[in-house]
Amino acid sequence: MAELIKMPKMSDTMTEGVIAAWLKKVGDKVKSGDVLAEVETDKATMELENYEDGTLLYVGPKEGEAVVVNGLLAIVGKEGEDIAALLKDAQAETAQLAAGETAEAPAAPAAEASAPAEAPKAAPAAAAEAPAAPKAEPAKPAAPAGNGKKATVIRMPKMSDTMTEGTIAAWLKKVGDKVKSGDILAEVETDKATMELDNYEDGTLLYIGPKEGEAVPVDGVLAIIGEEGADVQALLGGQDAAAGASPADEAATERSETENAERPAEIQAEAKATGQTSASTSQAAPAANGGRIFASPLAKSIAKDKGIDLHTIKGSGENGRIVSRDLEDVSASAAPAPAAAPAATAPAAAAPQSEYIKAALPEQAAPKAAPAAAPAAQPADGTYTDTPVSQMRKVIARRLSESLFTAPHFYLTMEILMDRAMEVRTQLNELSPVKLSFNDLVIKASALALRQHPAVNSSWLGDKIRQNHVINIGVAVAVDEGLLVPVVRNADGKGMSQIATEVKELAGKAKSKKLQPAEWEGNTFTISNLGMFGIDEFTAIINSPDACILAVGGIKQTAVVKNGELAIGNIMKVTLSCDHRVVDGATGAAFLQTLKSLLEDPLRMLI
């Protein structure tokens, strides 16, 4: 009998979830424990597990669509099974759940209506405007476009858990082309790889928004597909701008208002504590009473870091929304400049400081106490080159900064005698169909050492420490724009030839930017090897959510003591970076001792 897969309640505050990605398609054979999809909740992106063996007979929501808790997601059953009646009932139930979510929002205004008879009319109108329940609009995927003809807006999907925007690498279709479900519309460059943008609508490509090379925030408008002659401008905001805003845009706007309303209070508190009046306080104060600031979360974060007043920035995003690229050429030093004049006339907060200055300085010197700031000297043309920061580099900067300044790192370094490992590698390469590298030996040895020291194979999750029962080794690979970390899954159970083959394949995909999300996610431990560049030793930044990363240096001949006599040995230094919230010094040291014993006697890895 067919089973319904419904949207689970993944957190105590969750009311709906957004399908970030389907990992299975209709017709696939699925088993209990398979991951069907990735669901974006109000807290995180989580995996949707299957608990039934059978065939995936039906998939409801498309990627990017929101579904209310307990709403229908999919149906799993026997191949060829009739699910028409089951599907009809489930869709009706989902519609009722969505309608119930929407009806709750206008309940209070309806109760305040002067005439009770008017309340039922007011409720649907308010429900249509309430942004809290976007799933209450079943016609949204193919909405009438002003003249009655249907069209669908194609938005930028969230292709990875760290993605905030994507860059259009190439359009594979042009306006006027007939397209079908399954066609590839474009290639999108994310922070991890270049991926294909699939189409899920049959019709004509009526509109293309961003040009090749332009960045678009997640959920931003990419294209419109529909019936020929549909009024595209109506969908793009020719009618009510708010009607065209996506739920994510509205939520971001609300967050922006809240943050800008709260920020002046924070700045004023800092000014009182230091006895200074911040220029940004006087400039930000009107934000609470002024108009909305339409800005993406990433843009707000950049503005906060640089001290940029978003009131002074003109947005290039949809409906004038400020996005990260609008802030790329805005320097931090230039940001406070507009606030200089108002600060001079700021009343109450500036009084204590101005009185102090008057008392401390001669009267004639007072006019010179606050001279106009001289413009910063600009370097001469031709003496520098500015390169736009790529998506990959932005994410590397953000994630490694978060790791270094959040996780308390400590470092353990150990010397390993590689004489025996070099001999065994030579012997194995005579037999193996794939040439083994020293890095392959390190991966295998690390995986076996993690099996003996599971505390190192753990993750910090804030309120708990997760000890992983699988050993997935992330292998850092240098690419043109930065660094990617493909994952060798279940490395402890694989032979060295299998590891070598997999690493070469993953490295090739990484360098050609063809990695898929399943190939870079799920690492529990990471290895970074710079030995091939002649580096003796180095320290690496932990690759979150791992608790440790192993930095591997080159093999170098040096004097060692063997059997009480001085001899030449091949020494490799490794440094383990540990998150002290998860791993203590003795735990990390014990792991390195096991790793050392395996590499110095590699035949133990073959048993």
Beta strands, then each sheet from edge to edge (+ up, - down):
strand 1: 3-6
strand 2: 16-22
strand 3: 29-30
strand 4: 35-40
strand 5: 45-49
strand 6: 54-59
strand 7: 66-68
strand 8: 72-77
strand 9: 143-144
strand 10: 150-155
strand 11: 165-171
strand 12: 178-179
strand 13: 184-189
strand 14: 194-198
strand 15: 203-208
strand 16: 215-217
strand 17: 221-226
strand 18: 409-417
strand 19: 458-460
strand 20: 465-467
strand 21: 473-475
strand 22: 477-479
strand 23: 482-484
strand 24: 487-488
strand 25: 525-529
strand 26: 548-562
strand 27: 565-579
sheet 1: 1+ 8- 6+ 3-
sheet 2: 5+ 4- 2+ 7-
sheet 3: 9+ 10- 17+ 15- 12+
sheet 4: 14+ 13- 11+ 16-
sheet 5: 18+ 27- 26+ 25+ 21+ 24-
sheet 6: 19+ 20-
sheet 7: 22+ 23-
end
